[in-house]
Amino acid sequence: MSKILDAASACDYDSLTDLLLETLVEDIPYDEMIEVFSVLHNNGEQGLAMELLELIINEKETEG
């Protein structure tokens, strides 16, 4: 399991956000991100999931 998925599963949302920001410069595996968003949704963290998704979309759009 990846560090990002571990953080999501452990409800360690500060670490999750930090790890996500660190990995934005790399290609994030889509299947891993789907799992992270699924965990967030199941933990009732839909708002955080939306914020992180918007962050990823904005970052990828600015990359070109």
Secondary structure, 3 states (H helix, E strand, C coil): CCHHHHHHHCCCHHHHHHHHHHHCCCCCCHHHHHHHHHHHHHCCCHHHHHHHHHHHHHHHHHHC
